[in-house]
Amino acid sequence: MVTTWIYISELFSTSIRGSAVGVAVTISRLGAIIAPVIDSSVVEQYLSLTFYVYGSVALAVLLLILLLPETKNVSLGDTDDNTNNKDGTQIIVSPPVNIGDIEI
């Protein structure tokens, strides 16, 4: 769960951060729903096999987490690359409006 909420929110920029966390949480909850169903449907003679299968999946996830890039001392991406001009200046989507300039 820590990988889902902390690491994924550090890895993606603000514009897609919510969607990325949502996909990861959905996949983890589907796994949490499917695991007991698989475990209850296994015949008694293969019951010990499920322990080894779940253990090997957990070990594989641990090894895959070690391959993720380090995010220490890296700033979170607040903007996408397409919000800047080629010369590096930021594109202003909507200019600030002074309340005194609005006529009613």
N, C-alpha and C positions, 0 to 999 in steps of 0.2 A: 504494500500500500504506500510506503514512503516513496518509492520510485514513481508511482502514479501521480501523487499530489505535488511533490517537491521538485523532482528532477525534470519531469515533463514541462512544468511551468517555467523552469529555467531555460529549457532547451529551445522553445519556440517563441517567436515574436508575439507581441500583444494581439495582433489582428487574428491570429489562428490559435492562440493559447487556449482559449475556452473550448474550441472544437477538439483540439488534440487531447486535452485532459478528459473531455467527454467520451471520446472514442476509447481511450485507455481504461476508463472506469467501466464502460459498457462491456468491454472484453473481459475484464477481471470479474465482473459480476456474472457474466455468462458462464465463465469457468467455475465460479462458486455454485452456480445452479446445476451445472451438468455433472460435477464431480460426485455428489451424493447419489444421483440417479445411476451413474455408471457403477458406483460401488454397491448399490443395492441390487443391481441386476446381474452381478457376477455370481456364477455358480460357486458352491462351497469349495470345490477342488481348486479353483483359480483365485481364491480369496487372498492368499499370500502373495500372488503375483501383482495384485493392485498396489501393495505396499512398495514394491520395487519400481513399478511404473511411476507412481506419484513421486517417489524419492528421486528417480532419475530425471523427471521433468523439473523438479525443484533445483536439482544440481545444474541442469542445463540453463535454467533461468539465471542462477547465480553466476555462471560463467559468462553468459551473455551480458549481464549487467557490468561485469568487469571490462567489457569491450567498449562501453559507452564513453564518450569524451568527457574530460574534466571540465567543470564549470566554475571552479574556484577562481575568484578575482576576474571574472568575465562579466561585463555589464549585461543586463537583460536587454533584449532587443525591443525597444518601444515602438519603432517604426519599421516599415518594410523598405527595401531598397528603392521601390518605385515612387516613394514620396519625395525624393530628392531629384533636382535637375542634374544634368551631366557635369555642371561646374561645381556641384556640391551644395548649392543653395537650396533651402527647403521650399517646397511648393506649398503655398497657402491655399487651403481648400476654400475657406470662407473668411473674408477679412473681418477683423473685430468691428463691432458696431457700437458707437457711442449712443447711450440712451437719450441724450439731449438732442441728437440729430433726427430722431424719429418724430414725424408729424402725424398727429391723429386727426 
